[in-house]
Amino acid sequence: MTRPGGVWRNWARTAAARPQRVEYPTSIGAVQRAVRAAATRGLLIKAVGAGHSFTDIAATTGVLLDLADLTGLVAIDRERGRASFRAGTRLHQIPRLLAPYGLAMANLGDIDRQTIAGAISTGTHGTGADFGGISTQVVGLKVVTADGELLTIDEEQNAELLPAFALSLGALGVLVEITLQCVPAFVLHALEAREPLETVANSIEQRALAADHFELYWFPHTDIAHTKTNTRLPESAPRRPLRKVSKWLDEEVLSNGVWGLACAAGTAAPPIVPRLTRFAAASTGSREYTDASTRVFTQHRGVRFVEMEYAVARSSLDAVFAEVRATITQSSWRISFPLEVRVARADDLWLSTAHAQDTGYIAVHRYWRERPGPYFRAMEEIFLAHGGRPHWGKLHTTGRELLQSRYPRFTDFVSLRDRLDPQRRFQNAYLARVLGE
């Protein structure tokens, strides 16, 4: 289906564009025809998923290729535990599709509204010292290139290109099919605790190394840390899920409904923000439960926000977090949203934020109606001073010159782009900034 282009906006309302037209392909052939037609008319073309990136990575003034109808399970390789999905399949749909085969994704982030193509294209990740981002689960791809041809990349065909295409920013072509290496379905034992910040802040790396999955949240203006430690168990392990009423009260009423109202009130009256964050930190208690992995990894996030996240060497995570805390504490900012700290193992993907480096992540957030400018700029200065690499789908101001110095395979990626898309059919303002014209 094709329709005239209206105004496209991302979820966070940090990016908007008015494409000339929007197309909704339902097959690989339809994607190929759209790419060729755009080239004939001299139009740029960009694929878009759920719009959950905070940057304008998917924006275009040409043809917007919405993959909402290109979804579903394509094939299962039971013997090797692999599953192939159409590119527009949402992460939250995948557990249901894998369940009949006793499989699951090895790791997930805490939001599952993204498409699988969008998630891997921007480097979406979860947490776990022994686990990589979602892109590291990719073992095969089908891509429509700038000339409308279908390129297959897997261990048998074009295998050398997989580390480039598994996290490619949408710069090399339109992903249409993705094959994931899955694992046997498993459950997670979750321990969520409220702890004194000083108890945790100087041992984040140590805590992360001692757990399968560890993450830390800190509300500015408080001395309380909220930690979540997940332990992997076999699928046959007894489950003790949260009671439905308790889960609804904690995650829907408090974390979304009441917190959304509190953030709105804080925007109107900034001086009350510290009291709100202290109340939120104190009212979030400890809980322990065991459930299917996807029900533990992910949460519903109904309050709209904007986010910046940087990757730093995991060995420097404690020191960077200390500097971040000190800067916030000494400032006059009123920050209503918590910071989030996670980890990932090193990988070999060319543009991965964890390329060749065991990694720690620090994410800062603001309510979407607040101006993040001074706060985010100060945080970015700290991250960059420690060799930080920005998350590709979250707000940052870096460009090609700096990024080239932080990715050993950056020049290789740009050279591959020159070969596959010499006319820059998939170009937009974001890619021009981070990769060059």
Disulfide bonds with the S-S distance in Angstrom:
none
